[in-house]
Amino acid sequence: MNASEATRPPATWVVVVALSLLLGLQPITTDLYLPALPQMQRALGVSPSAAQLTLSMLVLAFGIGQLVWGPVADRFGRRPVLRWGLSLFVVASGLTFIADSLSLMIAARAAQGACLSAAVVCGRAMIRDLYAPVDGARMMAHGMGGLGVIALIGPVTGGFLSTQWGWRYALAAVGVFGAIALLFVVWRLPETLPVDRRTPSMRPMTLLRDWWTIAQHPTFRAHALLTSATFGGLYVCLAGGPFVFIDLLGCSKQAFGFVMASWSVSYLIGVALCRRLLVSRGLIGSVRVAGLLTLTAGLCMAGVSAYAAITGTTPGLAWIMPGLWIYGCAHGIHQPCGQTGVVASFPRHAGAASALSGFVLASVAFGVGAVLAAAMKLPLWVDTIYPMTLGVSVGAACTAWVALHLVQRDGLTPVPA
């Protein structure tokens, strides 16, 4: 593809569909197999905390992989990275289908995470290639609306497949989605990074200097911490939810799929609200509204935990879900704003900025997973809702502090000369 083709902007619908597929690959990879996780745990003969490693290692590899793919995408363009990354993702997905031991499953899931990072890095970076920050936030919100629909379908599909044919077919469906994304990229998505904006070098010291410069920028720090904190609370529910809802509350795999789908609906409501707020309140004002919603969600989940402790009973879905719905709605506002904000000040290093932000997010999620696994083993917390409900409360408190303090102060700081 020549330089003139690289500067020709794609049609809006192409950008929206590409964003939906590339960013939607992440919840598909993490969420679609969640209804099958307890079934997989029993089939492989491992403990719940060991089974969670299939998610934790995927997230860790996802973060590390972004540090590689981001600079490569800034140097060679988005399309080559997407084609290689998605092709290898499909291969890794095939390995998860045939894995017959926990070690092989963890290795295959880690490979999935490393390849998934290419799709997410390029999806975020191409928004900065094509749009100014506020317009980029609006386009990101459209793409994340598609992501929300995908996230809505994923757990329901996973519950159906694991119920009808077993947990391996839920994992196979992840590979099918990756193949669809690959075909769309090859068929319709042009290169979005012009040749004259590509970085001339990938020397290690140059990369380290670029990352250091990016990390020192207050706007990057504010939005990177925002996306990491809100995803940290989300990750608690993703990792702990199957065991709370299926094993503790007695939901079927299919019912749990619909529980997760209802959370996706709340996320979609948040994305739709985000598009309206960006027009009326701007990016910073939108984050302020979402921060207040997140704080409300955290208080709800803390209240559920207190009720369980005082009564000595396990609250049902009617108690637990409202807080999660509010959190999901706020998450639908935080993510488009935050993911646009991390690259807003770096038009020439959007891939590197996206990669560094993704690494921070994945590192936080991996740490949250480790703490959650330890909490689930505590004698007083075994077979209780506390690891999940209190974990979401802590994530909500951290997110609210970042949204209502750091982003309000540093969210649109100009790039240094």
Steps between C-alpha positions, in 0.01 A plus 500: 500500500653835398517825693201660331283203591619523858375859531157434348253483793274194503122531503349562842318167501829320431662668801204419726485134393879463524503654848212279611678185379850588618401629844216246528754220466611574856164434675440204269832350608438562869120474534380236256661212687402621850177293516716196416774578754370284789437216251855534364637509853337167583598341167867589551486397866626829647386744769300818427804717576711293259233529231512879542860487375360444150359853524782660701777378269303612195473849649871510592606393149253752361679779685853392410405441136385858463850626581619307194217560254457872577846613381487255208168654390649851527794391285337283231133599508180352640406252227809273515472475878130421481545229237780325689343542842156377402640205301703384799197556725297253295780242529521550880122460523530163329747392769251587776249269334732197512677573832474201737690638800503818704859584398422477127178697548683777685768513228238518225302768682819701554569478127146621435559798727828593331332493157182670621712797604579575134130548423430726797814714458428564133131561562574776752791646303313530170248731669783745570624448142167622364338735753563786743446407871133601547394363160703191581311454826170513313622247244640281777157511666340378176753218474450408864127485437579218259733353761213507748276306263777243455549483876124450537497206261821340626401358842159383371671322212757352737229375734308342211805333344634364828157367595431335165846375395744568783755759604739438209248636250473825692876539452470406132250782448768747612719386209211535256448862607871568456482361146207731420698801624800394289289467186349846549843659547632337185184579301409856600735677743764723335820617661427799729854608589664714229860418415620847601364450855667167563784479750838463330660274761424211733828506693444392863636823648277704270195298606586536868545875457165527321321300770662711772386819327147362461486380862600845628213672323220578751219448248629152419533410867149619584330306222722190531414479869132556418481212251705275731296570811161453335617178331642380832154507655357333190765228516396408854155414369635319193735281702282445806153515342480143363570348841266739685207479260530136387651319801371716786168638375412194290459666159519271199767572240231633269354721774844633585543593135186712524625656827816610321293614202294725727824659616590559136164672451587739781835560330322579172279748683817663631652520151180660363502744792866574431425614146242746632720622784793567266281746309359678804782474757817416308748228586586619851138562598402156372764337721369699797149357454641150463712545814189579704325193358800284584503631856130412532568147372780452753274607785232256380746207497636598842141504627439150363813379679388660826153345467654154449725544804221625728238241402737208443322420172601508136314778315331401176520649153252775586748637754820455302407604146396868547850599612654309212261660252591850620870410483456367146323820392782715638757272336330568167581871544849464647638274229436710185624812680799334661616304197483816290675704766807276523591567135367856470833673552711265287403506131844367398522238772136388532599133482762536773263699722222247446742216573627654822147568619400144416800365689404700808139377473602136459751521786232640728256227393762230557569636847126515572469137388779393735341681794158358413634144483661545842181653642293205380722269707459692827322276755229755575447584132492155341168450320382854572420805289750722682800465265284616209278761665775664706738478205257693280457754782875561518524528122213749499663713770830515308323581173291774658810664650679502164192622311403775746851619583778410255300520177334826606843650563713350219258352249569745216853624570672610176795299371834648613710685243 
